Each structure stands twice: as structure tokens, then as C-alpha cells.
């Protein structure tokens, strides 16, 4: 199983970024996918989740600003992040739980004020 995340970067507050995570090694369409983030000195937290049936849920801190989606034909999950805030600064990880947890390598998102 491999999860390859990309799309992070440096953006000003109020800006947007789209993260992508390309998955391989398992049946992508059958599994829910998540995005987590970890800010310096803080615990990793769940940001957004999408089920195989395209149901979504979000952390309260990102509701209305972030959108998770998936493209099964490309084995890819996305995180569209709008109206970014400095407190969104973190390393973002994609995740899937199969018989165990698998994590992508992380992509850094930095939001300047």
C-alpha cells in the first residue's frame, strides 16, 4: 500500500490550496479515505473523511472551508482548502485503514498572516 500526497505550499491567509493523494496497493473504491493534519507541538487530528459511498464529514474547525472528494478512476482523494487561516498551518497526511493504518508521507501547508 502506498499513499502519495502532494499539493502543499505557502499561501497567504484567505488563499486556497488543493491537496491530492494518489493511492495504490489496495482496492481504492472500496475504502474510505481521510485527511489528517499535525501542527508543531500538537497531536495529529482528523480533518476530513470520505466513505466509499461518498459520505463526508469534517472537523468543526474546517467546515464550510474545506471539501474532501475522490476520483475512483484515478485512485485519488483530494482536499480543497479555501479561506485558509494561519491556524491551518500543519503537515497534512492522507490515511486509509485496512487491516492496519497506512499513512502518506505528508505535505506541508503554511499559511502566512
C-alpha positions in Angstrom: 0.0 0.0 0.0 1.3 3.4 -0.9 -0.2 6.9 -0.4 1.5 9.8 -2.2 0.3 13.2 -1.1 1.1 16.4 -2.9 -0.1 20.0 -3.3 1.1 21.7 -0.1 2.8 25.0 -0.1 3.0 28.5 1.2 -0.1 30.7 0.9 -1.4 33.9 2.4 -4.4 33.9 4.7 -7.6 33.8 2.7 -6.0 31.8 -0.1 -6.6 28.3 -1.4 -4.8 25.1 -1.9 -5.8 21.7 -3.2 -4.1 18.6 -1.9 -4.1 15.3 -3.7 -3.3 11.8 -2.6 -2.7 9.0 -5.1 -3.3 5.6 -3.6 -2.1 2.2 -4.8 -1.9 -1.4 -3.5 -5.5 -1.8 -2.4 -9.0 -1.5 -3.9 -9.4 2.2 -3.6 -13.1 2.4 -4.5 -14.0 0.0 -1.6 -12.4 2.1 1.1 -13.0 5.3 3.0 -10.2 7.8 2.9 -9.1 10.5 5.4 -7.0 13.6 5.6 -5.3 14.3 8.9 -3.0 17.2 9.9 -0.4 17.7 12.6 0.7 21.2 13.6 4.0 21.6 15.5 3.7 20.6 19.1 0.1 19.3 18.6 -1.4 15.9 18.2 -2.4 14.6 14.8 -6.1 15.4 14.2 -8.7 14.3 11.7 -9.6 17.0 9.2 -12.0 15.3 6.8 -13.3 11.8 5.9 -15.0 10.4 2.8 -16.5 7.0 2.7 -16.6 4.6 -0.2 -20.2 5.8 -0.6 -19.1 9.4 -0.9 -20.4 10.5 2.5 -18.2 13.1 4.1 -17.6 14.6 7.4 -15.3 17.3 8.7 -13.7 18.7 11.8 -15.6 21.7 13.1 -12.6 23.9 12.5 -12.7 23.4 8.7 -16.5 23.0 8.0 -17.6 25.3 5.2 -14.0 26.0 4.1 -12.6 22.5 3.2 -14.0 20.0 0.8 -12.9 16.4 0.5 -13.6 14.5 -2.7 -12.5 11.4 -4.5 -11.9 10.2 -8.1 -12.0 6.5 -8.1 -10.9 6.2 -11.7 -7.6 7.9 -10.7 -7.3 6.3 -7.2 -7.1 9.8 -5.9 -8.5 11.7 -2.9 -8.5 15.5 -2.8 -8.8 18.1 -0.2 -9.8 21.5 -1.5 -8.9 24.1 1.2 -10.4 27.6 0.9 -10.3 30.7 3.1 -7.1 29.4 4.7 -6.1 30.7 8.1 -2.7 30.7 9.9 -4.1 28.1 12.3 -4.4 25.7 9.3 -0.6 25.5 9.1 0.4 21.9 9.5 1.7 18.8 7.8 -1.3 17.2 6.1 -1.4 13.4 5.8 -3.7 11.1 3.8 -4.8 7.9 5.6 -6.5 4.7 5.0 -7.4 2.0 7.5 -7.3 -1.5 6.1 -6.1 -4.4 8.3 -3.9 -1.6 9.8 -3.4 2.1 9.3 -1.5 3.4 6.4 -0.2 7.0 6.1 1.1 9.1 3.2 4.4 10.9 3.7 2.7 14.2 4.5 2.7 17.6 2.7 3.4 20.9 4.4 0.8 23.6 4.3 1.9 27.0 5.6 -0.5 29.9 5.8 1.0 33.3 6.5 -0.9 36.1 8.1 
